[in-house]
Amino acid sequence: MRSEPLRPKLQKYLTKRGLAVKFTKQLDLFIANSAHPSLQTERLEPKEFKIYSFRLDRKYRVIFIFKSASTVEIIDINSHYA
């Protein structure tokens, strides 16, 4: 599995909140094993949109879509409780 490069807006979001290192760690884990239990990867509702998320930490989630069977694009990073 691989991820497309992160958009500058999302990089800025991570840096501003001090999440860049944590994001890199979780993304590496996701690329190695997208079903790892600590990621809590899930398909979001409505399921027909085929949008997924994995856990960055207890507060933040990474939202992504599959561009192909082996490539994902991260489309958002946000607070899980906002």
Gaussian input, Z-matrix of N, CA and C with variables (Angstrom, degrees):
# hf/3-21g

backbone

0 1
 N
 C     1     B1
 C     2     B2     1     A1
 N     3     B3     2     A2     1     D1
 C     4     B4     3     A3     2     D2
 C     5     B5     4     A4     3     D3
 N     6     B6     5     A5     4     D4
 C     7     B7     6     A6     5     D5
 C     8     B8     7     A7     6     D6
 N     9     B9     8     A8     7     D7
 C    10    B10     9     A9     8     D8
 C    11    B11    10    A10     9     D9
 N    12    B12    11    A11    10    D10
 C    13    B13    12    A12    11    D11
 C    14    B14    13    A13    12    D12
 N    15    B15    14    A14    13    D13
 C    16    B16    15    A15    14    D14
 C    17    B17    16    A16    15    D15
 N    18    B18    17    A17    16    D16
 C    19    B19    18    A18    17    D17
 C    20    B20    19    A19    18    D18
 N    21    B21    20    A20    19    D19
 C    22    B22    21    A21    20    D20
 C    23    B23    22    A22    21    D21
 N    24    B24    23    A23    22    D22
 C    25    B25    24    A24    23    D23
 C    26    B26    25    A25    24    D24
 N    27    B27    26    A26    25    D25
 C    28    B28    27    A27    26    D26
 C    29    B29    28    A28    27    D27
 N    30    B30    29    A29    28    D28
 C    31    B31    30    A30    29    D29
 C    32    B32    31    A31    30    D30
 N    33    B33    32    A32    31    D31
 C    34    B34    33    A33    32    D32
 C    35    B35    34    A34    33    D33
 N    36    B36    35    A35    34    D34
 C    37    B37    36    A36    35    D35
 C    38    B38    37    A37    36    D36
 N    39    B39    38    A38    37    D37
 C    40    B40    39    A39    38    D38
 C    41    B41    40    A40    39    D39
 N    42    B42    41    A41    40    D40
 C    43    B43    42    A42    41    D41
 C    44    B44    43    A43    42    D42
 N    45    B45    44    A44    43    D43
 C    46    B46    45    A45    44    D44
 C    47    B47    46    A46    45    D45
 N    48    B48    47    A47    46    D46
 C    49    B49    48    A48    47    D47
 C    50    B50    49    A49    48    D48
 N    51    B51    50    A50    49    D49
 C    52    B52    51    A51    50    D50
 C    53    B53    52    A52    51    D51
 N    54    B54    53    A53    52    D52
 C    55    B55    54    A54    53    D53
 C    56    B56    55    A55    54    D54
 N    57    B57    56    A56    55    D55
 C    58    B58    57    A57    56    D56
 C    59    B59    58    A58    57    D57
 N    60    B60    59    A59    58    D58
 C    61    B61    60    A60    59    D59
 C    62    B62    61    A61    60    D60
 N    63    B63    62    A62    61    D61
 C    64    B64    63    A63    62    D62
 C    65    B65    64    A64    63    D63
 N    66    B66    65    A65    64    D64
 C    67    B67    66    A66    65    D65
 C    68    B68    67    A67    66    D66
 N    69    B69    68    A68    67    D67
 C    70    B70    69    A69    68    D68
 C    71    B71    70    A70    69    D69
 N    72    B72    71    A71    70    D70
 C    73    B73    72    A72    71    D71
 C    74    B74    73    A73    72    D72
 N    75    B75    74    A74    73    D73
 C    76    B76    75    A75    74    D74
 C    77    B77    76    A76    75    D75
 N    78    B78    77    A77    76    D76
 C    79    B79    78    A78    77    D77
 C    80    B80    79    A79    78    D78
 N    81    B81    80    A80    79    D79
 C    82    B82    81    A81    80    D80
 C    83    B83    82    A82    81    D81
 N    84    B84    83    A83    82    D82
 C    85    B85    84    A84    83    D83
 C    86    B86    85    A85    84    D84
 N    87    B87    86    A86    85    D85
 C    88    B88    87    A87    86    D86
 C    89    B89    88    A88    87    D87
 N    90    B90    89    A89    88    D88
 C    91    B91    90    A90    89    D89
 C    92    B92    91    A91    90    D90
 N    93    B93    92    A92    91    D91
 C    94    B94    93    A93    92    D92
 C    95    B95    94    A94    93    D93
 N    96    B96    95    A95    94    D94
 C    97    B97    96    A96    95    D95
 C    98    B98    97    A97    96    D96
 N    99    B99    98    A98    97    D97
 C   100   B100    99    A99    98    D98
 C   101   B101   100   A100    99    D99
 N   102   B102   101   A101   100   D100
 C   103   B103   102   A102   101   D101
 C   104   B104   103   A103   102   D102
 N   105   B105   104   A104   103   D103
 C   106   B106   105   A105   104   D104
 C   107   B107   106   A106   105   D105
 N   108   B108   107   A107   106   D106
 C   109   B109   108   A108   107   D107
 C   110   B110   109   A109   108   D108
 N   111   B111   110   A110   109   D109
 C   112   B112   111   A111   110   D110
 C   113   B113   112   A112   111   D111
 N   114   B114   113   A113   112   D112
 C   115   B115   114   A114   113   D113
 C   116   B116   115   A115   114   D114
 N   117   B117   116   A116   115   D115
 C   118   B118   117   A117   116   D116
 C   119   B119   118   A118   117   D117
 N   120   B120   119   A119   118   D118
 C   121   B121   120   A120   119   D119
 C   122   B122   121   A121   120   D120
 N   123   B123   122   A122   121   D121
 C   124   B124   123   A123   122   D122
 C   125   B125   124   A124   123   D123
 N   126   B126   125   A125   124   D124
 C   127   B127   126   A126   125   D125
 C   128   B128   127   A127   126   D126
 N   129   B129   128   A128   127   D127
 C   130   B130   129   A129   128   D128
 C   131   B131   130   A130   129   D129
 N   132   B132   131   A131   130   D130
 C   133   B133   132   A132   131   D131
 C   134   B134   133   A133   132   D132
 N   135   B135   134   A134   133   D133
 C   136   B136   135   A135   134   D134
 C   137   B137   136   A136   135   D135
 N   138   B138   137   A137   136   D136
 C   139   B139   138   A138   137   D137
 C   140   B140   139   A139   138   D138
 N   141   B141   140   A140   139   D139
 C   142   B142   141   A141   140   D140
 C   143   B143   142   A142   141   D141
 N   144   B144   143   A143   142   D142
 C   145   B145   144   A144   143   D143
 C   146   B146   145   A145   144   D144
 N   147   B147   146   A146   145   D145
 C   148   B148   147   A147   146   D146
 C   149   B149   148   A148   147   D147
 N   150   B150   149   A149   148   D148
 C   151   B151   150   A150   149   D149
 C   152   B152   151   A151   150   D150
 N   153   B153   152   A152   151   D151
 C   154   B154   153   A153   152   D152
 C   155   B155   154   A154   153   D153
 N   156   B156   155   A155   154   D154
 C   157   B157   156   A156   155   D155
 C   158   B158   157   A157   156   D156
 N   159   B159   158   A158   157   D157
 C   160   B160   159   A159   158   D158
 C   161   B161   160   A160   159   D159
 N   162   B162   161   A161   160   D160
 C   163   B163   162   A162   161   D161
 C   164   B164   163   A163   162   D162
 N   165   B165   164   A164   163   D163
 C   166   B166   165   A165   164   D164
 C   167   B167   166   A166   165   D165
 N   168   B168   167   A167   166   D166
 C   169   B169   168   A168   167   D167
 C   170   B170   169   A169   168   D168
 N   171   B171   170   A170   169   D169
 C   172   B172   171   A171   170   D170
 C   173   B173   172   A172   171   D171
 N   174   B174   173   A173   172   D172
 C   175   B175   174   A174   173   D173
 C   176   B176   175   A175   174   D174
 N   177   B177   176   A176   175   D175
 C   178   B178   177   A177   176   D176
 C   179   B179   178   A178   177   D177
 N   180   B180   179   A179   178   D178
 C   181   B181   180   A180   179   D179
 C   182   B182   181   A181   180   D180
 N   183   B183   182   A182   181   D181
 C   184   B184   183   A183   182   D182
 C   185   B185   184   A184   183   D183
 N   186   B186   185   A185   184   D184
 C   187   B187   186   A186   185   D185
 C   188   B188   187   A187   186   D186
 N   189   B189   188   A188   187   D187
 C   190   B190   189   A189   188   D188
 C   191   B191   190   A190   189   D189
 N   192   B192   191   A191   190   D190
 C   193   B193   192   A192   191   D191
 C   194   B194   193   A193   192   D192
 N   195   B195   194   A194   193   D193
 C   196   B196   195   A195   194   D194
 C   197   B197   196   A196   195   D195
 N   198   B198   197   A197   196   D196
 C   199   B199   198   A198   197   D197
 C   200   B200   199   A199   198   D198
 N   201   B201   200   A200   199   D199
 C   202   B202   201   A201   200   D200
 C   203   B203   202   A202   201   D201
 N   204   B204   203   A203   202   D202
 C   205   B205   204   A204   203   D203
 C   206   B206   205   A205   204   D204
 N   207   B207   206   A206   205   D205
 C   208   B208   207   A207   206   D206
 C   209   B209   208   A208   207   D207
 N   210   B210   209   A209   208   D208
 C   211   B211   210   A210   209   D209
 C   212   B212   211   A211   210   D210
 N   213   B213   212   A212   211   D211
 C   214   B214   213   A213   212   D212
 C   215   B215   214   A214   213   D213
 N   216   B216   215   A215   214   D214
 C   217   B217   216   A216   215   D215
 C   218   B218   217   A217   216   D216
 N   219   B219   218   A218   217   D217
 C   220   B220   219   A219   218   D218
 C   221   B221   220   A220   219   D219
 N   222   B222   221   A221   220   D220
 C   223   B223   222   A222   221   D221
 C   224   B224   223   A223   222   D222
 N   225   B225   224   A224   223   D223
 C   226   B226   225   A225   224   D224
 C   227   B227   226   A226   225   D225
 N   228   B228   227   A227   226   D226
 C   229   B229   228   A228   227   D227
 C   230   B230   229   A229   228   D228
 N   231   B231   230   A230   229   D229
 C   232   B232   231   A231   230   D230
 C   233   B233   232   A232   231   D231
 N   234   B234   233   A233   232   D232
 C   235   B235   234   A234   233   D233
 C   236   B236   235   A235   234   D234
 N   237   B237   236   A236   235   D235
 C   238   B238   237   A237   236   D236
 C   239   B239   238   A238   237   D237
 N   240   B240   239   A239   238   D238
 C   241   B241   240   A240   239   D239
 C   242   B242   241   A241   240   D240
 N   243   B243   242   A242   241   D241
 C   244   B244   243   A243   242   D242
 C   245   B245   244   A244   243   D243

   B1=1.4538
   B2=1.5209
   B3=1.3136
   B4=1.4611
   B5=1.5192
   B6=1.3176
   B7=1.4573
   B8=1.5234
   B9=1.3127
   B10=1.4554
   B11=1.5295
   B12=1.3382
   B13=1.4758
   B14=1.5320
   B15=1.3012
   B16=1.4625
   B17=1.5217
   B18=1.3307
   B19=1.4671
   B20=1.5316
   B21=1.3371
   B22=1.4739
   B23=1.5328
   B24=1.3162
   B25=1.4662
   B26=1.5345
   B27=1.3294
   B28=1.4644
   B29=1.5223
   B30=1.3400
   B31=1.4589
   B32=1.5267
   B33=1.3108
   B34=1.4631
   B35=1.5302
   B36=1.3340
   B37=1.4579
   B38=1.5329
   B39=1.3381
   B40=1.4602
   B41=1.5235
   B42=1.3168
   B43=1.4614
   B44=1.5188
   B45=1.3173
   B46=1.4634
   B47=1.5306
   B48=1.3266
   B49=1.4632
   B50=1.5237
   B51=1.3308
   B52=1.4636
   B53=1.5163
   B54=1.3343
   B55=1.4576
   B56=1.5293
   B57=1.3272
   B58=1.4695
   B59=1.5320
   B60=1.3227
   B61=1.4676
   B62=1.5249
   B63=1.3127
   B64=1.4636
   B65=1.5311
   B66=1.3422
   B67=1.4616
   B68=1.5273
   B69=1.3276
   B70=1.4687
   B71=1.5230
   B72=1.3183
   B73=1.4679
   B74=1.5289
   B75=1.3163
   B76=1.4602
   B77=1.5342
   B78=1.3223
   B79=1.4662
   B80=1.5271
   B81=1.3253
   B82=1.4626
   B83=1.5257
   B84=1.3206
   B85=1.4613
   B86=1.5297
   B87=1.3286
   B88=1.4652
   B89=1.5288
   B90=1.3256
   B91=1.4649
   B92=1.5277
   B93=1.3142
   B94=1.4627
   B95=1.5280
   B96=1.3407
   B97=1.4696
   B98=1.5242
   B99=1.3177
   B100=1.4665
   B101=1.5257
   B102=1.3247
   B103=1.4692
   B104=1.5308
   B105=1.3126
   B106=1.4747
   B107=1.5278
   B108=1.3253
   B109=1.4706
   B110=1.5329
   B111=1.3211
   B112=1.4632
   B113=1.5307
   B114=1.3247
   B115=1.4674
   B116=1.5312
   B117=1.3005
   B118=1.4660
   B119=1.5386
   B120=1.3242
   B121=1.4588
   B122=1.5195
   B123=1.3382
   B124=1.4620
   B125=1.5212
   B126=1.3164
   B127=1.4633
   B128=1.5187
   B129=1.3202
   B130=1.4543
   B131=1.5273
   B132=1.3040
   B133=1.4576
   B134=1.5271
   B135=1.2994
   B136=1.4609
   B137=1.5237
   B138=1.3116
   B139=1.4607
   B140=1.5257
   B141=1.3203
   B142=1.4700
   B143=1.5307
   B144=1.3341
   B145=1.4691
   B146=1.5251
   B147=1.3461
   B148=1.4600
   B149=1.5329
   B150=1.3102
   B151=1.4589
   B152=1.5263
   B153=1.3281
   B154=1.4600
   B155=1.5245
   B156=1.3227
   B157=1.4602
   B158=1.5167
   B159=1.3281
   B160=1.4602
   B161=1.5187
   B162=1.3015
   B163=1.4567
   B164=1.5289
   B165=1.3265
   B166=1.4601
   B167=1.5286
   B168=1.3101
   B169=1.4625
   B170=1.5227
   B171=1.3107
   B172=1.4723
   B173=1.5207
   B174=1.3284
   B175=1.4625
   B176=1.5258
   B177=1.3287
   B178=1.4720
   B179=1.5253
   B180=1.3541
   B181=1.4584
   B182=1.5128
   B183=1.3258
   B184=1.4541
   B185=1.5316
   B186=1.3251
   B187=1.4648
   B188=1.5278
   B189=1.3303
   B190=1.4610
   B191=1.5229
   B192=1.3344
   B193=1.4605
   B194=1.5223
   B195=1.3158
   B196=1.4618
   B197=1.5211
   B198=1.3332
   B199=1.4597
   B200=1.5226
   B201=1.3248
   B202=1.4623
   B203=1.5258
   B204=1.3109
   B205=1.4637
   B206=1.5273
   B207=1.3328
   B208=1.4612
   B209=1.5308
   B210=1.3274
   B211=1.4628
   B212=1.5238
   B213=1.3368
   B214=1.4610
   B215=1.5160
   B216=1.3280
   B217=1.4552
   B218=1.5179
   B219=1.3106
   B220=1.4603
   B221=1.5271
   B222=1.3249
   B223=1.4538
   B224=1.5228
   B225=1.3367
   B226=1.4597
   B227=1.5222
   B228=1.3127
   B229=1.4564
   B230=1.5119
   B231=1.3232
   B232=1.4582
   B233=1.5170
   B234=1.3120
   B235=1.4405
   B236=1.5204
   B237=1.3065
   B238=1.4636
   B239=1.5366
   B240=1.3234
   B241=1.4529
   B242=1.5221
   B243=1.3256
   B244=1.4724
   B245=1.5053
   A1=108.24
   A2=115.73
   A3=120.32
   A4=109.28
   A5=115.47
   A6=121.83
   A7=109.00
   A8=116.24
   A9=120.12
   A10=108.26
   A11=117.67
   A12=119.71
   A13=111.73
   A14=114.60
   A15=121.45
   A16=110.34
   A17=116.86
   A18=121.26
   A19=110.04
   A20=117.12
   A21=120.79
   A22=113.74
   A23=117.57
   A24=121.48
   A25=110.89
   A26=116.51
   A27=120.38
   A28=111.21
   A29=117.48
   A30=120.35
   A31=110.10
   A32=116.23
   A33=121.05
   A34=110.74
   A35=117.13
   A36=122.85
   A37=110.11
   A38=116.52
   A39=121.23
   A40=111.59
   A41=116.65
   A42=121.37
   A43=110.80
   A44=116.65
   A45=121.51
   A46=111.88
   A47=116.76
   A48=121.17
   A49=113.39
   A50=116.75
   A51=120.68
   A52=113.58
   A53=117.17
   A54=121.80
   A55=113.88
   A56=118.43
   A57=120.95
   A58=112.32
   A59=117.84
   A60=120.93
   A61=110.19
   A62=116.31
   A63=121.07
   A64=110.93
   A65=115.94
   A66=120.64
   A67=110.62
   A68=117.15
   A69=120.67
   A70=110.70
   A71=116.68
   A72=121.15
   A73=111.03
   A74=116.95
   A75=120.61
   A76=111.42
   A77=117.30
   A78=119.79
   A79=110.28
   A80=118.05
   A81=121.02
   A82=110.57
   A83=116.53
   A84=121.19
   A85=110.31
   A86=116.78
   A87=121.82
   A88=111.10
   A89=116.83
   A90=120.63
   A91=110.75
   A92=116.96
   A93=121.24
   A94=112.23
   A95=116.32
   A96=120.65
   A97=109.00
   A98=116.73
   A99=120.71
   A100=113.23
   A101=116.88
   A102=120.52
   A103=112.43
   A104=117.47
   A105=119.64
   A106=109.38
   A107=118.10
   A108=121.50
   A109=114.70
   A110=118.22
   A111=119.23
   A112=112.48
   A113=117.56
   A114=120.60
   A115=112.35
   A116=116.27
   A117=121.88
   A118=110.75
   A119=115.88
   A120=121.57
   A121=109.18
   A122=115.58
   A123=119.48
   A124=110.89
   A125=114.54
   A126=122.03
   A127=107.11
   A128=116.28
   A129=120.91
   A130=112.17
   A131=115.38
   A132=122.57
   A133=109.38
   A134=119.73
   A135=127.20
   A136=110.79
   A137=116.03
   A138=122.85
   A139=113.49
   A140=118.44
   A141=119.92
   A142=112.55
   A143=118.70
   A144=121.14
   A145=112.08
   A146=117.04
   A147=123.29
   A148=112.39
   A149=115.55
   A150=123.20
   A151=107.38
   A152=115.77
   A153=122.06
   A154=110.66
   A155=115.42
   A156=119.59
   A157=109.62
   A158=114.61
   A159=120.53
   A160=108.40
   A161=115.06
   A162=122.32
   A163=111.23
   A164=115.42
   A165=121.11
   A166=109.06
   A167=115.99
   A168=123.74
   A169=106.97
   A170=117.54
   A171=119.51
   A172=112.74
   A173=117.58
   A174=121.17
   A175=113.85
   A176=117.76
   A177=121.14
   A178=112.73
   A179=114.23
   A180=122.09
   A181=109.10
   A182=115.44
   A183=123.52
   A184=107.05
   A185=116.36
   A186=122.14
   A187=108.09
   A188=116.87
   A189=119.70
   A190=111.71
   A191=114.22
   A192=122.19
   A193=107.66
   A194=116.08
   A195=120.92
   A196=108.43
   A197=116.71
   A198=122.22
   A199=109.60
   A200=116.31
   A201=124.18
   A202=105.92
   A203=116.33
   A204=119.68
   A205=112.54
   A206=116.67
   A207=119.23
   A208=114.29
   A209=117.86
   A210=121.46
   A211=110.54
   A212=115.48
   A213=120.51
   A214=109.98
   A215=115.07
   A216=121.76
   A217=107.76
   A218=116.29
   A219=120.86
   A220=106.80
   A221=115.57
   A222=120.06
   A223=113.26
   A224=117.08
   A225=119.39
   A226=109.92
   A227=114.89
   A228=123.59
   A229=104.98
   A230=116.69
   A231=117.85
   A232=112.55
   A233=114.10
   A234=121.26
   A235=109.22
   A236=115.65
   A237=121.26
   A238=111.71
   A239=116.88
   A240=120.56
   A241=114.16
   A242=117.34
   A243=120.08
   A244=111.96
   D1=146.62
   D2=175.16
   D3=-140.47
   D4=161.44
   D5=179.95
   D6=-118.07
   D7=139.68
   D8=174.01
   D9=-68.51
   D10=156.40
   D11=-179.85
   D12=-56.63
   D13=143.54
   D14=-179.55
   D15=-73.05
   D16=135.84
   D17=178.12
   D18=-65.14
   D19=147.22
   D20=-178.76
   D21=-54.88
   D22=-36.74
   D23=179.58
   D24=-60.83
   D25=-40.16
   D26=179.52
   D27=-73.56
   D28=-35.89
   D29=175.58
   D30=-61.47
   D31=-41.75
   D32=178.72
   D33=-63.52
   D34=-41.99
   D35=178.31
   D36=-57.82
   D37=-46.66
   D38=-179.84
   D39=-64.08
   D40=-44.57
   D41=-178.58
   D42=-64.05
   D43=-44.93
   D44=-178.62
   D45=-59.42
   D46=-33.62
   D47=-177.06
   D48=-99.13
   D49=4.07
   D50=178.97
   D51=69.30
   D52=33.03
   D53=-175.24
   D54=-109.07
   D55=3.31
   D56=-172.72
   D57=-60.82
   D58=-45.83
   D59=-178.83
   D60=-66.76
   D61=-43.89
   D62=179.30
   D63=-62.19
   D64=-39.86
   D65=178.43
   D66=-62.39
   D67=-46.27
   D68=-179.61
   D69=-59.65
   D70=-42.78
   D71=179.11
   D72=-62.07
   D73=-47.80
   D74=-177.94
   D75=-69.29
   D76=-36.64
   D77=177.70
   D78=-65.21
   D79=-41.94
   D80=177.15
   D81=-60.33
   D82=-42.46
   D83=177.65
   D84=-63.37
   D85=-43.09
   D86=178.92
   D87=-61.54
   D88=-43.99
   D89=-179.44
   D90=-64.75
   D91=-38.17
   D92=179.26
   D93=-72.01
   D94=-38.52
   D95=-176.60
   D96=-157.50
   D97=92.62
   D98=-176.07
   D99=-64.91
   D100=-15.48
   D101=179.98
   D102=-99.83
   D103=12.87
   D104=-179.96
   D105=-58.33
   D106=132.99
   D107=-175.14
   D108=-57.27
   D109=-34.82
   D110=-177.02
   D111=-70.11
   D112=-18.69
   D113=178.60
   D114=-77.96
   D115=-26.58
   D116=-176.35
   D117=49.80
   D118=49.39
   D119=179.53
   D120=-63.96
   D121=134.38
   D122=-179.07
   D123=-147.78
   D124=154.06
   D125=174.02
   D126=-89.73
   D127=129.96
   D128=-175.29
   D129=-87.38
   D130=158.03
   D131=176.92
   D132=-85.10
   D133=146.20
   D134=-10.23
   D135=-72.34
   D136=136.70
   D137=-172.30
   D138=-61.04
   D139=-26.45
   D140=-178.32
   D141=-67.86
   D142=-14.80
   D143=177.44
   D144=-80.28
   D145=-14.14
   D146=177.09
   D147=55.22
   D148=48.23
   D149=176.00
   D150=-108.31
   D151=135.90
   D152=-175.27
   D153=-123.68
   D154=166.72
   D155=173.83
   D156=-145.44
   D157=155.90
   D158=168.31
   D159=-135.53
   D160=158.02
   D161=-173.84
   D162=-80.13
   D163=126.81
   D164=172.45
   D165=-86.22
   D166=-46.18
   D167=171.44
   D168=-158.90
   D169=-165.74
   D170=-176.77
   D171=-64.25
   D172=-24.88
   D173=-175.84
   D174=-101.44
   D175=-34.07
   D176=-171.73
   D177=-112.07
   D178=146.02
   D179=176.65
   D180=-125.85
   D181=149.17
   D182=177.14
   D183=-103.82
   D184=123.66
   D185=-178.20
   D186=-100.82
   D187=132.27
   D188=-176.67
   D189=-146.55
   D190=164.36
   D191=174.40
   D192=-129.74
   D193=157.03
   D194=174.39
   D195=-88.10
   D196=122.59
   D197=174.96
   D198=-84.11
   D199=-30.89
   D200=174.69
   D201=-152.72
   D202=-177.23
   D203=-178.42
   D204=-62.64
   D205=-24.19
   D206=-176.10
   D207=-122.25
   D208=8.11
   D209=-177.66
   D210=-131.07
   D211=132.51
   D212=175.95
   D213=-116.23
   D214=154.82
   D215=172.83
   D216=-121.47
   D217=124.60
   D218=177.85
   D219=-81.63
   D220=120.21
   D221=-175.58
   D222=-103.31
   D223=-17.55
   D224=178.83
   D225=-164.82
   D226=156.27
   D227=170.61
   D228=-134.71
   D229=123.63
   D230=-175.38
   D231=-148.82
   D232=168.23
   D233=176.22
   D234=-70.67
   D235=129.42
   D236=-177.75
   D237=-67.61
   D238=-21.10
   D239=-174.29
   D240=-111.31
   D241=8.68
   D242=-178.88
   D243=-80.34

